[in-house]
Amino acid sequence: MKTAHVTPEDMKSWTAQHADYAATARSSTLNDASATLWGARLAPLMGPRNTQGRFAGARLPSPTRACTGHMAMAAGATSMPYRNPDAIENLLCLEGSVEIRLGPDLDQSLTLNRFDMLSIPVDVLHTLRNASSGATQLICVLNAPADSRYPAAFSETPAGAPLAPDVLAALAVSFGGRGRALKTGEIDSRITRFKTLVPYKRALTSGSAIPPAATEWLTAGSVYPLIVPEGHVGRSQSAPLKGLPGLYLAIAECVPGDGPLPHAHFDSQESFFVLDGEWDITWGFEDENRIPARTYDLVAMPDRVMRSFRNTGQSTGRLFVIIQGQEKMSDLVAYAPSVGDEVVKRYGADVADAFRKVNITFDAERV
C-alpha cells in the first residue's frame, strides 16, 4: 500500500498548542455567550472545514461525522440544561472533576474525575457543573451525521438580556424541549472509568493467537479502547462503548522511551491529544520528522502517512487518541514489510496472519 508524504511546513496546519487555545479567533460576544450557556470557555480544536455550531472555526481539519473542542470551566461554573438533537457528546475529564446531571428531570447524576469519560446519547438533557475547588478542563468530541450543524437545544432561555439572534445562529442554539427519557441503566453503560480500563492487548490475547509481547512490540505499551462504532471489526472491537460511525476513541499509555513502530492508517485520520507527559510525535518511514508535544497539545496525522509517538518524559504518559474516518472505516493499519518479516521470525507466521485478521498488515510502501 502506497503511503503519503507530509513536509514539516505542512504539519504546522495539523498541530495546535494548548497555549494558543485561549487566543481562539472567536469574538468576545461568542465567548461570553458560551460562558452563559455552557458555563465554559470553548476552544474549537478539530473538525470538518464546514463545521458549524459551538466548535465552528476549528484549528485543525478532520473527516466528517465528528468535531472536537476544549472546555475550560472556572470554579463554581455550571451550564444551563441542554441536549444534542443529533449528536453523541463524548466528554473526557482532563483535570478537576465535573458533576453531570441527566434526564428530562435531571434526576440522574454522576461525577467524572481525571481521564473518566461519559458518552451522552443523542437528545438526552444534561447539565455540567465544576465539582472541584479549582478549574476543570474537559475535551468534548461530538459524533453526528455527516451533514450535522452540531445544534444544541437548551430547555430554557438564560436570565437577563436575551442573546442576539446572530449569536444564537452562530452557535446553532435553540430553546425548548427536555429531550427523551432514559432507559434503566442506560447511563451506567455509557461511562468509562480510567482506573478500570482494559488494554486491547488483553482482548487480542484471549480471542486470537496473538501473544501480548507481539502486540506490545508493534504498538504502544497499553492502548485502552473507549468507544468504537457499532459493529466495528478490528483490534479495538472489545471497546466498552459503542457509538455512531466515523469515530473511535482510546487512551494510549507508555512508559518512558516507549511507543509504537512507524505505521500508517489507510482510511482514517489519527490525532493525538496529550493528556500528560512529554512526547515526540513523529512521521516518516524512519521517524525522520518530529514535533515535541506537551500536555493538552493536539497533533493530527492525515491518512496514509507513516507515523509514531514516543514518551520522552521521565514518567508514564498518556495520549487521548482520536481516530476519524468515513461511514464504514476499517481503521486499517499498515507497517513496513520488514516489520512483518520480524513478526514471523519472532512469533511465527500464525501470529502475522492473526494480526491481518484484525486489520493490521505489513505492506506499507515508501513513497
C-alpha positions in Angstrom: 0.0 0.0 0.0 1.4 3.4 -1.0 2.0 5.8 1.8 1.9 9.6 1.6 4.4 12.3 2.4 3.9 15.4 4.6 6.5 18.1 4.9 7.4 19.8 8.3 5.9 23.0 6.9 2.6 21.2 6.1 2.4 19.7 9.6 2.1 23.2 11.1 -1.5 23.2 9.9 -2.1 19.9 11.6 -0.8 21.0 15.1 -2.5 23.0 17.9 -0.7 24.0 21.1 -2.5 24.4 24.3 -1.0 27.8 24.9 -2.9 29.1 21.9 -6.4 27.8 22.8 -7.3 31.0 24.8 -6.4 33.1 21.7 -9.1 31.5 19.6 -10.4 33.7 16.8 -13.9 33.6 18.2 -15.3 37.0 19.2 -15.7 38.1 22.8 -19.5 38.1 22.2 -19.4 34.4 21.3 -17.1 33.7 24.2 -19.5 35.4 26.6 -22.5 33.6 25.2 -20.7 30.2 25.5 -19.9 31.0 29.2 -23.5 31.8 29.8 -24.9 28.7 28.1 -22.2 26.0 28.7 -20.5 27.5 31.8 -17.2 27.2 29.9 -14.8 28.8 27.6 -14.9 26.8 24.4 -11.9 26.4 22.1 -12.7 24.7 18.8 -9.9 22.3 18.0 -10.7 20.0 15.1 -13.5 19.4 12.7 -14.5 19.5 9.0 -13.9 22.8 7.3 -17.7 23.5 7.2 -18.2 22.7 10.9 -20.9 24.9 12.4 -22.2 25.5 16.0 -20.2 25.8 19.2 -17.0 24.3 17.6 -17.0 26.2 14.3 -13.7 27.6 13.2 -11.7 24.6 14.4 -8.0 25.0 14.2 -7.3 21.6 12.6 -9.1 19.7 9.8 -10.8 16.3 10.1 -13.2 14.0 8.3 -16.9 14.5 8.6 -19.0 13.0 11.4 -17.1 14.4 14.4 -15.7 17.6 15.8 -13.5 18.2 18.8 -13.3 21.1 21.3 -11.7 22.0 24.6 -13.8 23.2 27.5 -12.4 25.2 30.5 -14.8 25.7 33.5 -13.9 28.1 36.3 -14.5 27.2 39.9 -18.3 27.2 40.6 -19.2 27.3 36.9 -22.3 25.4 35.6 -24.0 25.0 32.3 -27.7 25.5 31.5 -29.6 22.3 30.8 -29.1 21.3 27.1 -29.2 18.4 24.7 -27.7 17.5 21.4 -30.6 16.7 19.0 -28.5 14.6 16.6 -25.1 14.0 18.2 -23.4 11.8 20.8 -21.4 14.0 23.2 -18.2 12.3 24.4 -16.8 14.2 27.4 -13.4 13.2 28.8 -12.4 14.9 32.1 -8.8 16.3 31.9 -8.4 17.8 35.3 -10.6 18.6 38.3 -14.0 16.9 38.4 -17.3 17.6 36.8 -20.8 16.6 38.0 -23.2 15.7 35.2 -27.0 15.6 35.8 -29.1 13.9 33.1 -32.6 13.1 32.0 -35.8 15.2 31.4 -36.0 15.9 35.1 -32.2 16.0 35.6 -32.7 13.4 38.3 -29.7 11.2 37.5 -26.2 12.3 38.4 -22.6 11.2 38.2 -19.2 12.7 38.6 -16.3 12.3 36.2 -12.8 12.5 37.6 -9.4 12.7 35.7 -9.5 10.7 32.5 -13.0 9.3 33.1 -15.3 9.6 30.0 -19.1 9.8 29.6 -20.7 9.2 26.2 -24.0 11.1 26.4 -26.7 9.7 24.0 -28.4 11.7 21.4 -31.2 14.0 22.6 -30.6 13.5 26.4 -30.9 16.6 28.5 -28.0 17.3 30.8 -26.0 19.9 32.8 -22.4 20.2 33.6 -21.1 21.6 36.9 -17.5 22.1 38.0 -17.4 19.9 41.2 -13.9 20.8 42.2 -12.4 23.8 44.1 -10.3 24.9 41.1 -10.6 24.9 37.4 -11.9 21.9 35.5 -11.0 21.1 31.9 -12.6 18.7 29.5 -12.2 17.6 25.9 -15.5 17.2 24.0 -15.9 15.1 20.9 -19.3 15.3 19.2 -20.2 12.5 16.8 -23.1 13.2 14.4 -24.4 12.6 10.9 -22.1 14.0 8.1 -24.5 16.9 7.4 -24.9 18.0 11.1 -24.7 21.6 12.2 -24.0 20.3 15.7 -27.0 22.1 17.2 -27.6 22.4 20.9 -31.1 22.8 22.3 -31.4 24.4 25.8 -34.5 23.7 27.8 -34.9 27.4 28.9 -33.6 30.8 27.9 -30.9 32.5 30.0 -32.0 35.1 32.6 -31.3 38.7 31.8 -30.8 40.2 28.4 -31.6 37.8 25.6 -28.8 36.6 23.4 -28.8 38.2 20.0 -30.2 36.2 17.1 -26.9 36.2 15.2 -25.1 34.8 18.2 -27.7 32.0 18.6 -27.4 31.2 14.9 -23.6 31.1 15.1 -23.7 28.7 18.0 -26.5 26.7 16.4 -28.5 27.2 19.7 -32.3 26.8 20.1 -34.6 26.7 23.1 -37.3 24.4 24.2 -38.0 20.7 25.0 -36.5 18.4 27.6 -35.3 15.5 25.4 -36.1 11.8 25.7 -36.4 9.7 28.7 -33.5 7.5 29.8 -33.8 3.7 29.9 -33.0 1.9 33.2 -29.2 1.6 33.5 -28.6 3.4 30.2 -26.2 6.0 31.6 -24.2 3.5 33.7 -23.4 1.7 30.5 -22.1 4.9 28.9 -19.2 5.6 31.4 -15.6 4.5 31.2 -13.6 4.9 34.4 -9.9 5.2 33.8 -8.9 3.0 36.7 -10.9 0.0 35.3 -10.0 0.2 31.6 -8.7 -2.9 29.9 -6.0 -2.7 27.2 -6.8 -4.3 23.9 -3.7 -6.5 24.0 -5.5 -8.5 26.7 -8.6 -8.9 24.5 -6.4 -9.9 21.5 -4.7 -12.5 23.6 -7.9 -14.1 24.7 -9.6 -14.1 21.3 -6.7 -14.9 18.9 -3.2 -16.4 18.6 -1.6 -13.0 19.2 0.7 -13.0 22.3 0.8 -9.8 24.4 4.5 -9.4 23.7 3.8 -9.2 20.0 1.2 -6.5 20.4 3.4 -4.5 22.8 6.3 -4.7 20.3 4.2 -3.3 17.5 2.0 -0.8 19.4 2.1 1.4 22.4 2.6 -0.3 25.8 -1.1 -0.2 26.6 -4.0 1.0 24.4 -7.3 1.3 26.2 -10.2 1.5 23.7 -13.1 3.7 24.9 -15.6 3.8 22.1 -15.9 2.4 18.6 -18.7 2.4 16.0 -21.4 -0.2 16.5 -20.4 -3.3 14.6 -16.7 -2.3 14.3 -14.4 -5.2 13.5 -10.7 -4.7 14.3 -8.2 -4.7 17.1 -10.4 -2.5 19.3 -13.7 -4.3 18.9 -13.7 -5.0 22.6 -14.2 -1.3 23.5 -16.7 -0.9 26.3 -18.8 1.7 24.5 -20.4 1.7 21.0 -21.2 4.8 19.1 -22.1 6.3 15.7 -20.0 5.7 12.5 -16.8 7.5 11.9 -15.2 7.8 15.3 -13.0 5.7 17.5 -11.6 7.0 20.8 -8.9 5.4 23.0 -6.2 6.2 25.6 -2.6 5.2 24.8 -0.3 4.8 27.8 3.5 4.4 27.5 6.4 4.2 30.0 9.4 6.5 29.3 11.1 5.7 25.9 8.1 3.6 24.7 5.9 4.0 21.7 4.7 2.0 18.6 6.7 1.2 15.5 6.1 3.5 12.5 2.8 2.7 10.8 0.1 4.3 8.6 -3.7 4.4 8.9 -5.2 4.0 5.4 -8.8 5.0 5.7 -8.8 7.2 8.8 -7.2 10.3 10.4 -5.4 9.6 13.7 -5.0 12.5 16.1 -3.0 12.7 19.4 -4.2 14.9 22.3 -1.6 14.8 25.1 -3.2 14.0 28.4 0.0 14.2 30.4 3.8 13.8 30.0 6.3 14.8 27.3 6.1 13.3 23.8 7.6 13.3 20.4 5.0 12.8 17.6 7.0 11.6 14.6 6.3 10.8 11.0 8.1 9.2 8.0 9.3 5.7 7.4 12.3 6.2 9.7 10.7 8.6 12.2 12.8 11.3 10.5 10.4 14.1 11.4 9.2 15.0 14.8 7.0 17.5 16.7 7.5 17.9 20.5 4.1 17.8 22.2 3.2 18.6 25.8 0.1 18.5 28.0 -3.1 19.4 26.1 -1.4 19.9 22.7 -3.1 18.3 19.7 -1.3 16.8 16.7 -3.3 15.2 13.8 -1.9 12.9 11.2 -3.5 12.6 7.8 -4.3 9.2 6.4 -1.6 7.1 4.7 1.3 9.0 6.4 3.7 6.8 8.4 3.7 8.0 12.0 4.6 7.1 15.6 4.9 8.6 19.0 7.4 8.3 21.8 7.2 9.1 25.5 10.2 11.4 26.0 9.5 12.2 29.7 10.6 10.7 33.0 7.3 9.0 33.9 4.4 7.2 32.4 2.5 9.4 30.0 -0.9 9.1 28.2 -2.4 10.3 24.9 -6.1 10.6 24.0 -6.2 9.1 20.5 -9.0 10.3 18.2 -9.5 8.2 15.0 -11.9 9.5 12.4 -13.0 8.1 9.1 -15.9 7.6 6.8 -19.1 5.8 7.2 -17.6 2.3 7.3 -14.0 2.8 8.2 -12.0 -0.3 8.8 -9.2 1.6 10.5 -6.7 -0.5 8.5 -3.1 -0.1 9.9 -0.1 -1.0 7.8 3.5 -1.5 8.9 6.6 -1.9 6.6 7.2 -5.4 5.1 10.4 -5.7 7.2 8.2 -5.5 10.4 6.1 -8.4 9.1 9.2 -10.4 8.5 10.3 -9.7 12.0 6.9 -10.8 13.4 7.3 -14.1 11.6 10.8 -14.5 12.8 10.0 -13.7 16.5 6.5 -15.1 16.8 5.7 -17.3 13.8 3.6 -17.0 10.6 0.4 -17.8 12.5 0.8 -14.6 14.6 1.3 -12.5 11.4 -1.9 -14.0 10.0 -3.7 -13.3 13.2 -2.7 -9.6 13.0 -4.1 -9.4 9.5 -7.5 -10.6 10.7 -7.8 -7.6 12.9 -6.8 -5.2 10.1 -3.1 -4.9 10.9 -1.0 -5.6 7.8 2.7 -5.4 6.8 2.6 -3.9 3.3 3.2 -0.2 3.7 5.3 1.1 0.7 7.7 4.0 0.9 6.6 6.9 -1.4 
